[in-house]
Amino acid sequence: MSKKRGFTLVELVVVVVILGILATIAVPRVFDAIEDAKNEAERATARAILTAARITLAENNGEYSEVFDRNIAAKCGMTKADIYFTYGHDVSTFKIKENKKWGVFIDITNDKVYVFKDGVDEALISK
């Protein structure tokens, strides 16, 4: 008669409990890291849009035009369909139009450029 070797039920339960504890610690941290990476990518995109807007404003001597919108979008590797551009005196009235991922508001009173992300109420970048 051969003696079978294997794990006892208690050993298996202990391993499952340890794995469960490790999973409850690790999984939220992984999701937090993924969310942080997405947020940083959005901030990087906002900085790219802001830089493109400032460069394009300088190239056009501070004048806003339809070409301005396309130039900013192209410098960011996007199309004009991705970004809603407008200018005015009061940024608090600004809302991103439907089907746009990003919004750019040029405050002509204070010479500031605000960059907004769809679904975010406050400007990610303003300079």
matplotlib code that plots the C-alpha trace (Angstrom):
import matplotlib.pyplot as plt

x = [0.0, 1.5, 1.3, -0.1, 1.4, -0.4, -1.5, -4.0, -7.2, -5.8, -2.7, -4.8, -7.1, -4.1, -2.7, -6.1, -6.5, -2.9, -3.6, -6.9, -5.1, -2.5, -5.2, -7.1, -3.9, -2.6, -5.7, -6.7, -3.1, -2.9, -6.2, -4.9, -1.7, -3.7, -5.9, -2.9, -1.3, -4.5, -4.7, -1.0, -1.7, -4.6, -2.4, 0.3, -2.2, -3.5, 0.1, 0.6, -2.5, -1.6, 1.9, 0.5, -2.0, 0.7, 3.0, 0.2, -0.9, 2.7, 2.9, -0.3, 0.6, -2.1, -4.9, -7.5, -8.8, -10.1, -6.6, -5.6, -7.8, -6.4, -2.8, -3.2, -4.9, -2.3, 0.6, -1.0, -1.5, -5.3, -7.9, -10.1, -12.9, -11.3, -11.0, -13.5, -12.0, -13.5, -12.4, -14.0, -13.9, -15.4, -14.1, -16.8, -19.3, -17.3, -18.8, -17.3, -19.6, -20.9, -18.7, -15.5, -12.9, -11.0, -11.9, -9.6, -10.8, -8.7, -9.3, -8.7, -9.0, -6.3, -4.2, -4.7, -5.4, -7.5, -7.6, -10.5, -11.1, -14.6, -16.3, -14.0, -15.5, -12.3, -9.4, -6.6, -4.2, -4.4, -1.6]
y = [0.0, 3.3, 6.3, 9.4, 12.7, 16.0, 19.1, 18.9, 20.9, 23.2, 24.0, 24.8, 27.1, 29.0, 29.6, 30.8, 33.2, 34.5, 35.1, 36.8, 39.2, 40.0, 40.6, 43.0, 45.0, 44.9, 45.4, 48.8, 50.0, 48.8, 50.6, 53.8, 53.6, 53.2, 56.2, 58.3, 57.4, 58.5, 61.8, 62.5, 61.8, 64.2, 66.9, 66.3, 66.7, 69.9, 71.2, 70.4, 72.2, 75.2, 75.3, 75.0, 77.8, 80.1, 79.5, 80.0, 83.2, 84.5, 83.5, 85.4, 88.4, 87.6, 87.5, 84.7, 83.1, 79.9, 79.0, 79.4, 76.5, 74.1, 75.1, 74.3, 71.0, 70.0, 70.9, 68.6, 65.7, 66.1, 67.4, 70.4, 68.0, 67.0, 70.5, 73.3, 76.7, 80.0, 83.4, 86.1, 88.0, 85.6, 82.1, 81.2, 81.0, 78.5, 75.1, 72.5, 71.7, 68.2, 65.6, 67.5, 66.0, 69.2, 72.9, 75.9, 79.3, 82.3, 85.2, 88.3, 90.6, 89.0, 87.3, 83.9, 80.5, 78.0, 74.3, 72.1, 68.4, 67.0, 66.1, 68.3, 71.5, 73.4, 74.2, 71.7, 74.4, 78.1, 80.5]
z = [0.0, -1.1, 1.1, -0.8, -0.2, -0.5, 1.3, 4.1, 4.1, 6.8, 4.7, 1.6, 3.6, 5.1, 1.6, 0.3, 3.3, 2.8, -0.9, -0.1, 2.3, -0.3, -2.9, -0.7, -0.1, -3.7, -5.9, -4.6, -5.0, -8.6, -9.4, -7.7, -9.8, -13.0, -12.1, -11.2, -14.6, -16.4, -14.5, -15.3, -18.9, -18.9, -17.3, -19.9, -22.7, -21.1, -20.8, -24.5, -25.5, -23.4, -24.9, -28.4, -27.7, -26.3, -29.3, -31.8, -30.0, -30.2, -33.9, -34.7, -32.6, -30.1, -32.7, -32.5, -35.7, -37.2, -38.3, -34.7, -33.6, -36.3, -35.6, -31.9, -32.5, -35.1, -32.7, -30.1, -32.5, -32.4, -34.8, -34.4, -33.7, -30.4, -29.0, -28.5, -28.7, -27.7, -26.3, -24.2, -21.0, -18.4, -18.1, -15.5, -18.3, -20.4, -21.1, -23.4, -26.3, -26.8, -28.5, -27.6, -25.3, -24.5, -24.2, -24.5, -23.3, -24.2, -21.7, -23.8, -20.8, -18.7, -21.4, -19.9, -21.6, -19.7, -20.6, -19.6, -19.8, -20.6, -17.3, -15.2, -13.9, -13.2, -15.5, -15.5, -16.6, -16.7, -17.5]

ax = plt.figure().add_subplot(projection="3d")
ax.plot(x, y, z, "-o")
ax.set_aspect("equal")
plt.show()
